[in-house]
């Protein structure tokens, strides 16, 4: 029997939850693992049911959608869960915060249920060709791309961004873009890790019209900030066995190599 994708529906509108559940029940790919009508109920449901995808309303009693996502940073399975934030109010600052907290999409209400189903299938089986929906796609903190089409590097870019969001890599600094580019290069050409100073840094520097020394320093700064301000639970989970430095932090090459490995594994899951 084919394994189905578990979905949790979190919205204070019980009628809406029921409509979505009934619609998804018609699709053999999905199983609604539970419903919750406020932020506190949501956290208990997610902890107990461990859904694959979370449909999360922005405005709810007790804890709103953003506050729920902040709490989810401490959940062990947060890294493996996809989040679609549902809202009738989509101001740019809220969208950016949702993306930085780990939302994969922000979907504007009202929407057609068939479009929601298509978007859920897109999360399960990502494709570089995105249909035209009322959806905001997060690529990084500096750019929100709406209704992207025909971007052959989109899947890899999304995967790296997802990993960075989960780990808590700060996106407002220059080193974020350098680090992201370095990971992308290593995913495509792992041999670059054996020549990080002579080949990898120069390649990144060339992309940004910068210098190798600046790239190295900026990446080091980004990793240091991640260790100070990032998601410690996730950092411990993925880096506890790779840190050999006496500083208690991974070297640039160790961090890049590990994130590249995570991205490769996640990419294989989605094939």
Secondary structure, DSSP 8 states (H G I E B T S, - for coil): ----EEEEEE-S-HHHHHHHHHHHTT-TTEEEEEEESSHHHHHHHHHHH--SEEEEESS-SSS-HHHHHHHHTTSTTGGG-EEEEEES---HHHHHHHHHTT-SEEEESS--HHHHHHHHHHHHS--S-----SEEEEEETTEEEES--S-TTHHHHHHHHHHHHHHT--TTSHHHHHHHHHHHHHHH-GGGGGGIIIIIHHHHHHHTT--HHHHHHHHHHHHHHHHHHS-HHHHHHHHTTT--STTSS--HHHHHHHHHHHHHHHHHHT-
